[in-house]
Amino acid sequence: MIHLSPSLLAADTTHLAAAVQAAERGGANSLHIDIMDGHYVANYAFSPKTLSDLRRVTTLPLHAHLEVENPDAVLPLFAAAQLIIVQEDTTPDLAATLATIRQLGCAAGVAVNRSRLLEPLLPHLAAVDLLLVMAVEPGFGGQLFDASCLDKVRWLHQRRVAGDLNFAIGVDGGIQPATLAEAVAAGADFFAVGSAAFAGDPAAAVRALRAAAG
C-alpha cells in the first residue's frame, strides 16, 4: 500500500481546515506537518498548537517533521503526533532520540538530506518506522525533484529486503504523479506531498496521486 501524506507547508493556511478535510476525502493517509525554527532551515512553520487545532477538524494521523536545530529539546511538545520525524544530522545520539520518541508513545521516523550518506543509518534501520529520503533541500516547498535521491531509495529497499525489515521508505519533496511513479518503481512506499496535493481541489489531487502509484 502506498501511503500519501499531504504536506501542510503547501496548503492555504487561511483555509487550512477545509484543505485538510478535502485531502482526507480524497484518500490521504496522514498529514505531514513541517516544524521549522528558522535555524536549521531559513524558514518558520507551524508549532505544537497546529497539531491540537488540526485534531479538532480531522481524524487523520498527524506526522510532525522536526526541521529544527535541537529536536531533543522539543520532542515532548509534539507527543500528540502519531509519528515524529527527526533529521538525522540534528541529534548527537540518534538511538537515544528514537527511544525518547517511542517513550512518548509515537512512531519514529528519520529524514536524510540529499548530501548525507545512508550507511551511518544502518544500525538504526530496525528501530525506525519510516526512513524519509529528502528529494529537495529542506525548508521550502515548490522545489524540483532531484532524481538522484532514487539511488538512496533503491539502496534502502535492498537493505529492507535483505534484513527482513519493515520500515517504510519515504520520499519528501518535488512529488508529482510522474515522480511518484518513479519513486514507487525504485521501492518507495511513503510520500510527503506538498504542492501537488494542495493545488486546486485537494481531494481530486490526492486521488490523482493515488492513481499514479499504479
TORLODREN-90184 format. One record per residue: residue in one letter; x, y negated, z of N, C-alpha, C in turn. Coordinates in steps of 0.2 Angstrom, whole numbers, padded with zeros to 4 digits, always signed. Layout:
N
AXYZXYZXYZ ...
***
This chain:
214
M+0004+0006+0000+0000+0000+0000+0004-0006+0000 I+0003-0011-0004+0006-0017-0004+0003-0022+0001 H+0007-0025+0005+0005-0030+0010+0006-0037+0007 L+0001-0041+0007+0001-0048+0005+0000-0052+0011 S+0004-0057+0012+0004-0062+0017+0005-0069+0015 P-0001-0072+0013-0001-0079+0011+0003-0083+0016 S+0007-0088+0013+0012-0092+0017+0008-0099+0018 L+0007-0101+0024+0003-0107+0025+0007-0113+0023 L+0014-0113+0022+0018-0118+0020+0015-0121+0014 A+0012-0117+0010+0009-0120+0003+0002-0122+0004 A-0001-0121+0009-0009-0122+0010-0010-0130+0011 D-0016-0132+0009-0018-0139+0011-0020-0139+0018 T-0016-0142+0022-0017-0142+0029-0023-0147+0031 T-0025-0151+0027-0032-0154+0028-0038-0150+0028 H-0037-0144+0025-0042-0139+0024-0040-0132+0026 L-0036-0132+0031-0032-0126+0032-0037-0120+0034 A-0042-0121+0038-0047-0116+0039-0050-0113+0033 A-0052-0117+0029-0056-0115+0023-0051-0111+0018 A-0045-0113+0018-0040-0110+0014-0038-0103+0016 V-0038-0102+0023-0036-0096+0026-0042-0091+0025 Q-0048-0094+0026-0054-0089+0026-0055-0087+0018 A-0053-0091+0014-0053-0089+0007-0048-0084+0005 A-0042-0084+0008-0037-0079+0007-0039-0073+0010 E-0042-0073+0016-0045-0067+0019-0050-0064+0015 R-0055-0068+0012-0060-0065+0007-0056-0061+0001 G-0051-0064-0001-0048-0061-0007-0044-0055-0006 G-0043-0053+0001-0040-0047+0002-0033-0048+0005 A-0031-0054+0008-0025-0054+0011-0024-0050+0017 N-0018-0047+0019-0017-0043+0024-0015-0046+0031 S-0012-0052+0030-0010-0056+0036-0009-0063+0034 L-0006-0067+0038-0005-0074+0037+0003-0075+0039 H+0007-0078+0034+0014-0080+0036+0014-0087+0038 I+0017-0088+0044+0017-0095+0047+0024-0096+0048 D+0027-0101+0044+0034-0103+0044+0035-0108+0050 I+0039-0107+0055+0040-0111+0060+0047-0114+0059 M+0047-0121+0058+0054-0124+0056+0055-0130+0061 D+0061-0130+0063+0063-0135+0068+0067-0141+0066 G+0068-0142+0060+0072-0147+0057+0080-0147+0058 H+0082-0141+0061+0089-0140+0062+0092-0134+0058 Y+0089-0128+0059+0091-0123+0055+0089-0124+0047 V+0084-0127+0046+0082-0130+0040+0080-0137+0040 A+0081-0141+0035+0079-0148+0035+0072-0149+0034 N+0068-0146+0038+0061-0147+0037+0057-0145+0044 Y+0051-0148+0045+0047-0146+0050+0041-0143+0048 A+0039-0137+0052+0032-0134+0050+0030-0130+0056 F+0024-0132+0058+0019-0128+0062+0022-0127+0069 S+0018-0124+0073+0020-0123+0080+0016-0118+0084 P+0017-0116+0090+0013-0111+0093+0005-0113+0093 K+0004-0119+0093-0003-0121+0093-0006-0119+0087 T-0003-0119+0081-0005-0117+0075-0008-0110+0075 L-0005-0105+0079-0007-0099+0080-0014-0098+0084 S-0014-0102+0089-0020-0102+0093-0026-0105+0089 D-0025-0110+0085-0030-0113+0081-0032-0108+0076 L-0028-0105+0073-0030-0100+0067-0034-0094+0070 R-0032-0092+0076-0036-0087+0079-0043-0088+0080 R-0045-0094+0080-0052-0096+0080-0056-0095+0073 V-0052-0095+0068-0055-0095+0061-0054-0089+0057 T-0050-0084+0059-0048-0078+0055-0046-0073+0060 T-0048-0067+0057-0046-0061+0061-0039-0057+0058 L-0036-0061+0053-0030-0058+0050-0025-0058+0055 P-0020-0053+0055-0014-0053+0059-0010-0060+0057 L-0007-0063+0062-0003-0069+0062+0004-0067+0062 H+0008-0069+0057+0016-0067+0057+0019-0074+0058 A+0023-0074+0063+0027-0080+0064+0034-0079+0062 H+0036-0083+0057+0043-0083+0054+0047-0089+0057 L+0052-0087+0062+0055-0092+0065+0062-0094+0061 E+0061-0100+0058+0067-0103+0054+0069-0108+0059 V+0072-0106+0064+0074-0111+0069+0081-0109+0072 E+0084-0114+0075+0091-0113+0077+0092-0109+0082 N+0088-0108+0087+0089-0104+0093+0082-0100+0094 P+0081-0095+0091+0074-0091+0091+0074-0088+0098 D+0079-0086+0101+0079-0083+0108+0075-0087+0113 A+0076-0094+0112+0074-0099+0117+0066-0100+0117 V+0063-0098+0111+0056-0099+0110+0052-0093+0109 L+0055-0087+0109+0051-0081+0107+0045-0081+0111 P+0045-0082+0118+0038-0081+0122+0033-0086+0119 L+0034-0091+0116+0029-0096+0114+0025-0093+0108 F+0028-0088+0105+0024-0085+0099+0022-0078+0101 A+0021-0076+0107+0019-0070+0109+0012-0068+0106 A+0008-0073+0104+0001-0072+0101+0002-0069+0094 A+0007-0070+0091+0008-0067+0084+0008-0059+0084 Q+0006-0056+0079+0006-0049+0079+0013-0047+0076 L+0017-0051+0073+0024-0050+0071+0028-0056+0071 I+0034-0055+0074+0039-0061+0074+0045-0059+0070 I+0046-0064+0065+0052-0063+0061+0057-0068+0063 V+0063-0065+0064+0069-0070+0065+0074-0069+0059 Q+0078-0075+0058+0083-0075+0053+0089-0072+0057 E+0092-0067+0053+0097-0063+0056+0103-0067+0058 D+0104-0073+0055+0110-0077+0056+0109-0082+0062 T+0103-0081+0066+0102-0086+0071+0102-0084+0078 T+0104-0077+0078+0104-0074+0085+0111-0071+0086 P+0114-0072+0092+0120-0069+0093+0120-0061+0095 D+0114-0059+0097+0113-0052+0098+0107-0049+0096 L+0107-0047+0089+0101-0046+0086+0097-0040+0089 A+0100-0035+0092+0097-0029+0095+0093-0032+0101 A+0096-0037+0105+0093-0039+0111+0087-0043+0109 T+0087-0047+0104+0082-0051+0101+0076-0047+0099 L+0077-0042+0096+0072-0037+0093+0069-0034+0099 A+0073-0032+0105+0070-0029+0111+0065-0034+0114 T+0067-0040+0114+0063-0045+0118+0056-0046+0114 I+0057-0046+0107+0051-0046+0103+0046-0041+0105 R+0048-0035+0105+0044-0029+0107+0042-0029+0114 Q+0046-0032+0119+0043-0033+0126+0037-0038+0126 L+0037-0042+0121+0031-0047+0121+0025-0044+0118 G+0026-0038+0115+0020-0034+0113+0019-0035+0105 C+0024-0038+0102+0024-0040+0095+0028-0035+0091 A+0026-0034+0084+0031-0031+0080+0037-0035+0078 A+0042-0032+0076+0048-0036+0075+0051-0036+0067 G+0052-0042+0065+0055-0042+0058+0061-0046+0058 V+0065-0045+0053+0072-0048+0052+0072-0051+0045 A+0074-0057+0044+0074-0060+0037+0082-0061+0036 V+0084-0060+0029+0091-0061+0027+0091-0066+0021 N+0095-0071+0022+0096-0075+0016+0100-0073+0010 R+0099-0076+0005+0102-0074-0001+0110-0073-0001 S+0113-0077+0003+0120-0077+0003+0123-0072+0009 R+0119-0069+0012+0121-0065+0018+0121-0057+0015 L+0125-0053+0019+0126-0046+0017+0121-0042+0021 L+0119-0037+0018+0114-0032+0022+0118-0027+0026 E+0124-0025+0024+0127-0020+0028+0127-0021+0036 P+0128-0027+0038+0128-0028+0046+0122-0026+0049 L+0116-0026+0045+0110-0024+0047+0108-0017+0048 L+0113-0012+0045+0112-0005+0045+0110-0002+0052 P+0114-0004+0057+0112-0002+0064+0105-0003+0067 H+0102-0009+0063+0096-0011+0066+0090-0009+0062 L+0091-0005+0057+0085-0004+0052+0080+0001+0056 A+0082+0005+0060+0077+0009+0064+0073+0006+0069 A+0075-0001+0070+0072-0004+0076+0068-0010+0073 V+0067-0011+0066+0063-0016+0064+0057-0013+0060 D+0052-0017+0060+0046-0016+0057+0046-0019+0050 L+0050-0024+0049+0050-0027+0042+0057-0030+0041 L+0060-0029+0035+0066-0032+0033+0064-0037+0027 L+0064-0043+0028+0062-0048+0024+0068-0051+0020 V+0068-0050+0013+0073-0052+0009+0071-0059+0006 M+0075-0064+0008+0074-0071+0005+0076-0072-0002 A+0071-0073-0006+0072-0074-0014+0073-0082-0015 V+0073-0086-0010+0074-0093-0011+0078-0095-0004 E+0080-0101-0004+0083-0104+0002+0078-0106+0007 P+0078-0104+0013+0073-0106+0017+0072-0113+0018 G+0066-0115+0020+0064-0122+0022+0059-0126+0018 F+0059-0124+0011+0054-0127+0007+0051-0123+0002 G+0044-0124+0001+0041-0120-0004+0042-0122-0011 G+0039-0119-0016+0039-0121-0023+0046-0119-0027 Q+0050-0116-0024+0057-0114-0027+0056-0108-0032 L+0061-0108-0036+0060-0102-0041+0063-0096-0038 F+0061-0090-0040+0063-0084-0038+0070-0082-0040 D+0074-0080-0036+0081-0078-0038+0081-0070-0039 A+0081-0068-0045+0081-0061-0046+0086-0057-0043 S+0092-0060-0041+0097-0056-0038+0095-0053-0032 C+0090-0056-0029+0088-0053-0022+0085-0045-0023 L+0083-0044-0029+0081-0037-0031+0086-0032-0029 D+0093-0034-0030+0098-0029-0028+0098-0027-0021 K+0096-0032-0017+0095-0031-0009+0089-0026-0008 V+0084-0027-0012+0078-0023-0011+0080-0016-0013 R+0083-0015-0018+0085-0008-0021+0089-0005-0015 W+0094-0008-0013+0099-0006-0008+0095-0004-0001 L+0090-0008+0001+0086-0006+0007+0081+0000+0005 H+0079+0000-0001+0074+0006-0002+0078+0012-0002 Q+0084+0012-0005+0089+0018-0004+0090+0020+0003 R+0092+0015+0007+0093+0017+0014+0087+0019+0018 R+0081+0017+0016+0075+0019+0019+0073+0026+0018 V+0074+0028+0011+0073+0035+0009+0078+0039+0012 A+0084+0038+0012+0090+0042+0014+0089+0043+0022 G+0087+0038+0026+0087+0038+0033+0080+0040+0035 D+0075+0042+0031+0068+0043+0033+0066+0038+0038 L+0066+0032+0036+0064+0026+0040+0058+0024+0037 N+0054+0020+0041+0048+0017+0039+0047+0010+0040 F+0052+0006+0040+0051-0001+0040+0049-0004+0033 A+0045-0009+0033+0043-0012+0027+0048-0016+0024 I+0049-0016+0017+0054-0020+0013+0050-0026+0010 G+0052-0032+0013+0048-0038+0010+0052-0043+0006 V+0049-0047+0002+0052-0052-0001+0048-0059+0000 D+0052-0064+0001+0049-0071+0003+0052-0076-0002 G+0047-0079-0006+0050-0085-0010+0049-0084-0017 G+0046-0088-0021+0045-0088-0028+0041-0082-0031 I+0036-0079-0026+0032-0074-0028+0026-0076-0033 Q+0026-0074-0039+0021-0075-0043+0019-0068-0046 P+0013-0067-0049+0012-0060-0052+0017-0056-0055 A+0021-0060-0059+0027-0056-0063+0032-0054-0058 T+0034-0059-0054+0040-0057-0050+0038-0052-0044 L+0031-0052-0042+0029-0047-0038+0030-0040-0041 A+0028-0040-0047+0028-0033-0050+0035-0031-0051 E+0040-0035-0052+0047-0033-0052+0049-0031-0046 A+0047-0034-0040+0050-0033-0034+0046-0026-0031 V+0040-0025-0033+0037-0018-0032+0041-0013-0035 A+0043-0014-0041+0047-0009-0045+0053-0007-0042 A+0056-0012-0039+0063-0011-0035+0062-0008-0028 G+0056-0008-0026+0055-0004-0019+0052-0009-0014 A+0050-0015-0015+0047-0019-0010+0040-0017-0009 D+0037-0018-0003+0030-0017-0002+0027-0022+0002 F+0030-0028+0004+0028-0033+0008+0029-0040+0005 F+0025-0044+0004+0026-0051+0001+0023-0057+0005 A+0028-0061+0006+0026-0068+0009+0025-0072+0003 V+0019-0075+0001+0017-0078-0005+0014-0085-0003 G+0018-0090-0006+0016-0097-0004+0011-0100-0010 S+0015-0103-0015+0011-0107-0020+0006-0103-0024 A+0008-0097-0025+0004-0093-0030-0002-0090-0026 A-0002-0091-0019-0008-0089-0016-0013-0094-0014 F-0010-0101-0014-0014-0106-0012-0015-0111-0018 A-0014-0109-0024-0015-0114-0030-0022-0112-0032 G-0027-0117-0032-0034-0116-0034-0037-0113-0029 D-0041-0107-0031-0045-0103-0026-0041-0098-0023 P-0039-0098-0017-0035-0093-0014-0038-0086-0014 A-0045-0085-0014-0047-0079-0014-0046-0076-0021 A-0047-0079-0027-0045-0077-0033-0038-0076-0034 A-0034-0080-0031-0026-0080-0032-0024-0073-0028 V-0026-0072-0023-0024-0066-0019-0026-0060-0023 R-0032-0060-0026-0035-0054-0030-0030-0053-0036 A-0028-0058-0039-0024-0058-0045-0017-0055-0043 L-0014-0057-0037-0008-0054-0035-0009-0047-0033 R-0014-0045-0030-0015-0038-0029-0015-0034-0035 A-0019-0037-0040-0019-0033-0047-0012-0032-0050 A-0008-0038-0049-0001-0037-0052+0003-0032-0049 A+0001-0030-0043+0005-0025-0040+0004-0018-0043 G-0001-0017-0047-0002-0011-0050-0006-0006-0046 
***
